[in-house]
């Protein structure tokens, strides 16, 4: 049996089985409140948070898991877990993205405070960083597909190529916003 397998239950729920060591563990990936969330299903994982963190962190590095997410149009950077993967003093990329998302999801006062305390360039740079991370993510997927003998003749391979082109084009367009908008003068460097 494979170390990673999944079953799509419906549009909002995917059951995952992942082999860690010699044991298989079950997870639910479900859509709730506008987010995909990964949750452990086995009692041993729920009772042992430290072990659960190790297994989830390993699963999030699994390339077959990445391909499954891409095929289901689930962005890894927006995936949430019910498991704390890092100590609070060392947030990982997923935790940082979750914190940014949480900050942006706050009430209008919090959003206005965020906008008022960041220049347009800072907000634009954050967007470019997130898009750059997406390009790298999909490039890893396409490299893995290529290493497994999947090439341009495959429909999914071409879809991933298209996604990479779209993200690269978006990244370039965002970079050109300030260059093309000379009428705004130094307004862009001021706080909103």
Phi and psi restraints in degrees (value plus and minus 20) as a CYANA .aco file:
   2 UNK   PHI     -87.9   -47.9
   2 UNK   PSI     137.4   177.4
   3 UNK   PHI     -96.7   -56.7
   3 UNK   PSI     -37.0     3.0
   4 UNK   PHI    -156.0  -116.0
   4 UNK   PSI     108.5   148.5
   5 UNK   PHI    -165.6  -125.6
   5 UNK   PSI     138.1   178.1
   6 UNK   PHI    -166.9  -126.9
   6 UNK   PSI     139.1   179.1
   7 UNK   PHI    -155.2  -115.2
   7 UNK   PSI     103.5   143.5
   8 UNK   PHI    -103.4   -63.4
   8 UNK   PSI      95.5   135.5
   9 UNK   PHI    -102.1   -62.1
   9 UNK   PSI     -69.4   -29.4
  10 UNK   PHI    -179.1  -139.1
  10 UNK   PSI    -189.2  -149.2
  11 UNK   PHI     -84.7   -44.7
  11 UNK   PSI     -36.0     4.0
  12 UNK   PHI    -137.4   -97.4
  12 UNK   PSI     -15.6    24.4
  13 UNK   PHI    -169.3  -129.3
  13 UNK   PSI     110.4   150.4
  14 UNK   PHI    -150.6  -110.6
  14 UNK   PSI     107.8   147.8
  15 UNK   PHI    -112.8   -72.8
  15 UNK   PSI     115.3   155.3
  16 UNK   PHI    -143.9  -103.9
  16 UNK   PSI     119.5   159.5
  17 UNK   PHI    -142.7  -102.7
  17 UNK   PSI     109.0   149.0
  18 UNK   PHI    -152.7  -112.7
  18 UNK   PSI     111.5   151.5
  19 UNK   PHI    -112.3   -72.3
  19 UNK   PSI     103.7   143.7
  20 UNK   PHI    -146.0  -106.0
  20 UNK   PSI      97.7   137.7
  21 UNK   PHI      47.6    87.6
  21 UNK   PSI    -146.0  -106.0
  22 UNK   PHI    -126.7   -86.7
  22 UNK   PSI     -12.8    27.2
  23 UNK   PHI    -134.5   -94.5
  23 UNK   PSI     122.9   162.9
  24 UNK   PHI    -114.9   -74.9
  24 UNK   PSI     119.1   159.1
  25 UNK   PHI    -145.3  -105.3
  25 UNK   PSI     126.9   166.9
  26 UNK   PHI    -127.7   -87.7
  26 UNK   PSI     120.6   160.6
  27 UNK   PHI    -153.3  -113.3
  27 UNK   PSI     134.0   174.0
  28 UNK   PHI    -130.7   -90.7
  28 UNK   PSI     114.2   154.2
  29 UNK   PHI    -134.4   -94.4
  29 UNK   PSI      94.9   134.9
  30 UNK   PHI    -153.7  -113.7
  30 UNK   PSI     133.0   173.0
  31 UNK   PHI    -114.7   -74.7
  31 UNK   PSI     101.7   141.7
  32 UNK   PHI    -172.7  -132.7
  32 UNK   PSI     115.2   155.2
  33 UNK   PHI      32.1    72.1
  33 UNK   PSI      19.7    59.7
  34 UNK   PHI      58.3    98.3
  34 UNK   PSI      -6.8    33.2
  35 UNK   PHI    -158.3  -118.3
  35 UNK   PSI     131.0   171.0
  36 UNK   PHI    -109.8   -69.8
  36 UNK   PSI     109.7   149.7
  37 UNK   PHI    -146.0  -106.0
  37 UNK   PSI     113.8   153.8
  38 UNK   PHI    -118.3   -78.3
  38 UNK   PSI     108.0   148.0
  39 UNK   PHI    -155.3  -115.3
  39 UNK   PSI     114.3   154.3
  40 UNK   PHI     -88.9   -48.9
  40 UNK   PSI     123.6   163.6
  41 UNK   PHI    -127.1   -87.1
  41 UNK   PSI     -44.9    -4.9
  42 UNK   PHI    -100.6   -60.6
  42 UNK   PSI     119.8   159.8
  43 UNK   PHI     -80.0   -40.0
  43 UNK   PSI     -55.9   -15.9
  44 UNK   PHI     -82.2   -42.2
  44 UNK   PSI     -53.8   -13.8
  45 UNK   PHI     -96.3   -56.3
  45 UNK   PSI     -58.2   -18.2
  46 UNK   PHI     -86.7   -46.7
  46 UNK   PSI     -56.8   -16.8
  47 UNK   PHI     -98.1   -58.1
  47 UNK   PSI     -48.3    -8.3
  48 UNK   PHI    -136.6   -96.6
  48 UNK   PSI      65.1   105.1
  49 UNK   PHI     -82.6   -42.6
  49 UNK   PSI     -52.9   -12.9
  50 UNK   PHI     -85.6   -45.6
  50 UNK   PSI     -67.5   -27.5
  51 UNK   PHI     -84.0   -44.0
  51 UNK   PSI     -60.9   -20.9
  52 UNK   PHI     -79.2   -39.2
  52 UNK   PSI     -63.1   -23.1
  53 UNK   PHI     -80.5   -40.5
  53 UNK   PSI     -62.4   -22.4
  54 UNK   PHI     -81.3   -41.3
  54 UNK   PSI     -64.9   -24.9
  55 UNK   PHI     -89.5   -49.5
  55 UNK   PSI     -62.9   -22.9
  56 UNK   PHI     -84.7   -44.7
  56 UNK   PSI     -62.6   -22.6
  57 UNK   PHI     -80.0   -40.0
  57 UNK   PSI     -59.9   -19.9
  58 UNK   PHI     -87.3   -47.3
  58 UNK   PSI     -62.7   -22.7
  59 UNK   PHI     -79.8   -39.8
  59 UNK   PSI     -60.8   -20.8
  60 UNK   PHI     -88.2   -48.2
  60 UNK   PSI     -33.9     6.1
  61 UNK   PHI    -115.3   -75.3
  61 UNK   PSI     -28.4    11.6
  62 UNK   PHI     -92.0   -52.0
  62 UNK   PSI     105.2   145.2
  63 UNK   PHI     -90.2   -50.2
  63 UNK   PSI     -52.6   -12.6
  64 UNK   PHI     -84.6   -44.6
  64 UNK   PSI     -57.2   -17.2
  65 UNK   PHI     -82.4   -42.4
  65 UNK   PSI     -62.4   -22.4
  66 UNK   PHI     -80.2   -40.2
  66 UNK   PSI     -64.1   -24.1
  67 UNK   PHI     -83.7   -43.7
  67 UNK   PSI     -63.0   -23.0
  68 UNK   PHI     -79.2   -39.2
  68 UNK   PSI     -64.5   -24.5
  69 UNK   PHI     -80.4   -40.4
  69 UNK   PSI     -64.4   -24.4
  70 UNK   PHI     -82.6   -42.6
  70 UNK   PSI     -62.9   -22.9
  71 UNK   PHI     -84.7   -44.7
  71 UNK   PSI     -51.6   -11.6
  72 UNK   PHI    -111.8   -71.8
  72 UNK   PSI     -14.2    25.8
  73 UNK   PHI      41.0    81.0
  73 UNK   PSI      20.1    60.1
  74 UNK   PHI    -129.0   -89.0
  74 UNK   PSI     102.1   142.1
  75 UNK   PHI    -102.4   -62.4
  75 UNK   PSI     104.8   144.8
  76 UNK   PHI     -78.1   -38.1
  76 UNK   PSI     -59.2   -19.2
  77 UNK   PHI     -88.4   -48.4
  77 UNK   PSI     -38.6     1.4
  78 UNK   PHI    -121.6   -81.6
  78 UNK   PSI     -20.5    19.5
  79 UNK   PHI     -90.8   -50.8
  79 UNK   PSI     114.6   154.6
  80 UNK   PHI    -129.8   -89.8
  80 UNK   PSI     135.7   175.7
  81 UNK   PHI    -147.9  -107.9
  81 UNK   PSI     136.6   176.6
  82 UNK   PHI    -110.5   -70.5
  82 UNK   PSI     -10.7    29.3
  83 UNK   PHI    -136.4   -96.4
  83 UNK   PSI     110.8   150.8
  84 UNK   PHI     -97.8   -57.8
  84 UNK   PSI      96.1   136.1
  85 UNK   PHI    -109.0   -69.0
  85 UNK   PSI     -40.7    -0.7
  86 UNK   PHI    -153.5  -113.5
  86 UNK   PSI     134.4   174.4
  87 UNK   PHI     -81.5   -41.5
  87 UNK   PSI     134.9   174.9
  88 UNK   PHI     -78.9   -38.9
  88 UNK   PSI     -47.1    -7.1
  89 UNK   PHI    -104.5   -64.5
  89 UNK   PSI     -25.4    14.6
  90 UNK   PHI    -152.0  -112.0
  90 UNK   PSI      51.6    91.6
  91 UNK   PHI     -88.6   -48.6
  91 UNK   PSI     118.8   158.8
  92 UNK   PHI    -110.7   -70.7
  92 UNK   PSI    -198.1  -158.1
  93 UNK   PHI     -78.2   -38.2
  93 UNK   PSI     -61.5   -21.5
  94 UNK   PHI     -86.6   -46.6
  94 UNK   PSI     -60.1   -20.1
  95 UNK   PHI     -86.3   -46.3
  95 UNK   PSI     -60.6   -20.6
  96 UNK   PHI     -83.2   -43.2
  96 UNK   PSI     -64.1   -24.1
  97 UNK   PHI     -82.3   -42.3
  97 UNK   PSI     -59.3   -19.3
  98 UNK   PHI     -83.8   -43.8
  98 UNK   PSI     -61.2   -21.2
  99 UNK   PHI     -84.9   -44.9
  99 UNK   PSI     -60.3   -20.3
 100 UNK   PHI     -83.1   -43.1
 100 UNK   PSI     -66.8   -26.8
 101 UNK   PHI     -79.3   -39.3
 101 UNK   PSI     -62.9   -22.9
 102 UNK   PHI     -82.3   -42.3
 102 UNK   PSI     -62.0   -22.0
 103 UNK   PHI     -82.3   -42.3
 103 UNK   PSI     -61.6   -21.6
 104 UNK   PHI     -95.2   -55.2
 104 UNK   PSI     -41.7    -1.7
 105 UNK   PHI    -106.4   -66.4
 105 UNK   PSI     -22.5    17.5
 106 UNK   PHI     -85.9   -45.9
 106 UNK   PSI     154.7   194.7
 107 UNK   PHI     -82.2   -42.2
 107 UNK   PSI     152.8   192.8
 108 UNK   PHI     -76.6   -36.6
 108 UNK   PSI     -56.7   -16.7
 109 UNK   PHI     -82.5   -42.5
 109 UNK   PSI     -63.7   -23.7
 110 UNK   PHI     -84.9   -44.9
 110 UNK   PSI     -60.7   -20.7
 111 UNK   PHI     -85.2   -45.2
 111 UNK   PSI     -64.0   -24.0
 112 UNK   PHI     -84.1   -44.1
 112 UNK   PSI     -58.5   -18.5
 113 UNK   PHI     -82.1   -42.1
 113 UNK   PSI     -62.3   -22.3
 114 UNK   PHI     -81.3   -41.3
 114 UNK   PSI     -67.0   -27.0
 115 UNK   PHI     -84.1   -44.1
 115 UNK   PSI     -62.9   -22.9
 116 UNK   PHI     -87.1   -47.1
 116 UNK   PSI     -45.8    -5.8
 117 UNK   PHI    -120.5   -80.5
 117 UNK   PSI     -11.8    28.2
 118 UNK   PHI    -154.3  -114.3
 118 UNK   PSI     116.5   156.5
 119 UNK   PHI     -94.6   -54.6
 119 UNK   PSI     145.7   185.7
 120 UNK   PHI     -78.7   -38.7
 120 UNK   PSI     -61.4   -21.4
 121 UNK   PHI     -81.8   -41.8
 121 UNK   PSI     -58.8   -18.8
 122 UNK   PHI     -85.7   -45.7
 122 UNK   PSI     -61.5   -21.5
 123 UNK   PHI     -87.0   -47.0
 123 UNK   PSI     -62.8   -22.8
 124 UNK   PHI     -83.7   -43.7
 124 UNK   PSI     -61.4   -21.4
 125 UNK   PHI     -83.2   -43.2
 125 UNK   PSI     -60.1   -20.1
 126 UNK   PHI     -80.6   -40.6
 126 UNK   PSI     -64.0   -24.0
 127 UNK   PHI     -81.2   -41.2
 127 UNK   PSI     -63.9   -23.9
 128 UNK   PHI     -84.1   -44.1
 128 UNK   PSI     -58.8   -18.8
 129 UNK   PHI     -82.5   -42.5
 129 UNK   PSI     -61.8   -21.8
 130 UNK   PHI     -87.0   -47.0
 130 UNK   PSI     -59.1   -19.1
 131 UNK   PHI     -87.9   -47.9
 131 UNK   PSI     -60.1   -20.1
 132 UNK   PHI     -79.9   -39.9
 132 UNK   PSI     -60.9   -20.9
 133 UNK   PHI     -82.4   -42.4
 133 UNK   PSI     -57.1   -17.1
 134 UNK   PHI     -86.6   -46.6
 134 UNK   PSI     -61.4   -21.4
 135 UNK   PHI     -79.8   -39.8
 135 UNK   PSI     -67.7   -27.7
 136 UNK   PHI     -81.4   -41.4
 136 UNK   PSI     -60.7   -20.7
 137 UNK   PHI     -80.3   -40.3
 137 UNK   PSI     -69.7   -29.7
 138 UNK   PHI     -91.1   -51.1
 138 UNK   PSI     -48.4    -8.4
 139 UNK   PHI     -86.7   -46.7
 139 UNK   PSI     -56.7   -16.7
 140 UNK   PHI     -83.9   -43.9
 140 UNK   PSI     -60.2   -20.2
 141 UNK   PHI     -83.1   -43.1
 141 UNK   PSI     -66.5   -26.5
 142 UNK   PHI     -88.2   -48.2
 142 UNK   PSI     -53.6   -13.6
 143 UNK   PHI     -84.3   -44.3
 143 UNK   PSI     -62.8   -22.8
 144 UNK   PHI     -83.9   -43.9
 144 UNK   PSI     -63.0   -23.0
 145 UNK   PHI     -81.0   -41.0
 145 UNK   PSI     -63.4   -23.4
 146 UNK   PHI     -83.9   -43.9
 146 UNK   PSI     -61.9   -21.9
 147 UNK   PHI     -84.7   -44.7
 147 UNK   PSI     -45.7    -5.7
 148 UNK   PHI    -111.5   -71.5
 148 UNK   PSI      -9.3    30.7
 149 UNK   PHI      65.2   105.2
 149 UNK   PSI      -9.2    30.8
 150 UNK   PHI    -114.6   -74.6
 150 UNK   PSI     103.6   143.6
 151 UNK   PHI    -148.5  -108.5
 151 UNK   PSI    -184.0  -144.0
 152 UNK   PHI     -79.6   -39.6
 152 UNK   PSI     -37.3     2.7
 153 UNK   PHI     -94.3   -54.3
 153 UNK   PSI     -34.4     5.6
 154 UNK   PHI    -108.2   -68.2
 154 UNK   PSI     114.2   154.2
 155 UNK   PHI     -82.2   -42.2
 155 UNK   PSI     -62.6   -22.6
 156 UNK   PHI     -85.6   -45.6
 156 UNK   PSI     -57.4   -17.4
 157 UNK   PHI     -80.1   -40.1
 157 UNK   PSI     -65.6   -25.6
 158 UNK   PHI     -84.8   -44.8
 158 UNK   PSI     -55.2   -15.2
 159 UNK   PHI     -84.4   -44.4
 159 UNK   PSI     -63.7   -23.7
 160 UNK   PHI     -83.9   -43.9
 160 UNK   PSI     -60.7   -20.7
 161 UNK   PHI     -78.4   -38.4
 161 UNK   PSI     -62.9   -22.9
 162 UNK   PHI     -83.1   -43.1
 162 UNK   PSI     -61.3   -21.3
 163 UNK   PHI     -81.4   -41.4
 163 UNK   PSI     -63.6   -23.6
 164 UNK   PHI     -80.3   -40.3
 164 UNK   PSI     -65.3   -25.3
 165 UNK   PHI     -81.3   -41.3
 165 UNK   PSI     -61.4   -21.4
 166 UNK   PHI     -83.0   -43.0
 166 UNK   PSI     -67.0   -27.0
 167 UNK   PHI     -83.6   -43.6
 167 UNK   PSI     -62.1   -22.1
 168 UNK   PHI     -83.1   -43.1
 168 UNK   PSI     -62.4   -22.4
 169 UNK   PHI     -83.2   -43.2
 169 UNK   PSI     -62.2   -22.2
 170 UNK   PHI     -83.4   -43.4
 170 UNK   PSI     -62.5   -22.5
 171 UNK   PHI     -78.5   -38.5
 171 UNK   PSI     -67.5   -27.5
 172 UNK   PHI     -83.2   -43.2
 172 UNK   PSI     -62.1   -22.1
 173 UNK   PHI     -83.6   -43.6
 173 UNK   PSI     -60.1   -20.1
 174 UNK   PHI     -83.5   -43.5
 174 UNK   PSI     -57.7   -17.7
 175 UNK   PHI     -86.6   -46.6
 175 UNK   PSI     -46.7    -6.7
 176 UNK   PHI    -106.6   -66.6
 176 UNK   PSI     -28.1    11.9
 177 UNK   PHI     -78.3   -38.3
 177 UNK   PSI     -70.6   -30.6
 178 UNK   PHI     -87.6   -47.6
 178 UNK   PSI     -56.6   -16.6
 179 UNK   PHI     -83.4   -43.4
 179 UNK   PSI     -57.5   -17.5
 180 UNK   PHI    -106.4   -66.4
 180 UNK   PSI     -32.6     7.4
 181 UNK   PHI    -128.0   -88.0
 181 UNK   PSI      43.3    83.3
 182 UNK   PHI     -96.4   -56.4
 182 UNK   PSI     -35.6     4.4
 183 UNK   PHI     -91.5   -51.5
 183 UNK   PSI     -35.8     4.2
 184 UNK   PHI    -102.3   -62.3
 184 UNK   PSI     -29.4    10.6
 185 UNK   PHI      39.1    79.1
 185 UNK   PSI    -155.5  -115.5
 186 UNK   PHI    -110.8   -70.8
 186 UNK   PSI      -8.4    31.6
 187 UNK   PHI     -79.8   -39.8
 187 UNK   PSI     -55.9   -15.9
 188 UNK   PHI     -80.4   -40.4
 188 UNK   PSI     -48.5    -8.5
 189 UNK   PHI    -107.5   -67.5
 189 UNK   PSI     -27.6    12.4
 190 UNK   PHI    -103.9   -63.9
 190 UNK   PSI     139.2   179.2
 191 UNK   PHI     -91.5   -51.5
 191 UNK   PSI     133.8   173.8
